[in-house]
Amino acid sequence: MIYYLAHTPLEFLFGKVVEGTKDGSLWAVNRAFLLEKSQKKWTTLVYLRTAAYVAYAVGSLLAGFLIVWFFFEGTLTLCAVAGAFVVPTALLLVGDRKKRFSVAKALHLLDFRKKDKVFKRFLVLFIVMGLAFGFRSGFVFPLFLSSNGFDAEIVGVLVGLQVLLAGLFSYLFVRRFEMGKLLLVSGVFYTVTLVLLGFSSAIFAGFLVVVYGVVEGLLSISQEGILSRVTSEGSYGTDIGLLMMGLHGGNTLSLALSGFLIEMWGFVAPFLMSALIFVVFYVGSYFLLKE
């Protein structure tokens, strides 16, 4: 609704702040909730990502057509109505008995200095991962497709197919391979795909954007596996929050920079930077997992 009412850049910025708060709040509790309730923690987190991917894919596939049929205003209204159903649905979840909130305990759990060495190293690696992801996140793929001549409907279809493939491959390959090997394989595929994207155009560009969904799905398995392995029982929420804060912090910096890079040197610059920076993450994570 904020986006619907926004008419100035400042109002749009306020919408982005609210959206970021919403996303952070949601993902801070859903992973922790499932880790506390499930025995197969890695698999359960991947299934959560799969469900999110599939739902996101359906929305992306519809978005391009809805914008053409109902314009942005009508589409945002439909999104607001659909989002409103989250509240009553969430209230149907069976919750445990409420416990007294302790500020001192929360601050203790949020102090990364008290975490072990493995957690601290992965926190740095998640910042690196965020830096890599920012160069291809958000507006970058849709703008890349648009610059290659694809209209709104086709952009929606291609992005939707990408996310659908991510959900499909995350579901099919969970627990099929050892985490470290899967991380290496998916990381190499990521680097190759982003390099090819930097030098692609027209139909091949659209094809690679869709194929990237396979890479995204495989990467998500490794990411959720890391979260399930390095977080501690009793502090799932804060541990995940710290790791994701690092990821989103890195993502923020590179996403902001990507617009300037695209303006100066085209899409080859952010895609190559993303490909090269991500090597640090998956190689570092592989050796850290082996330890």
Beta strands, then each sheet from edge to edge (+ up, - down):
end
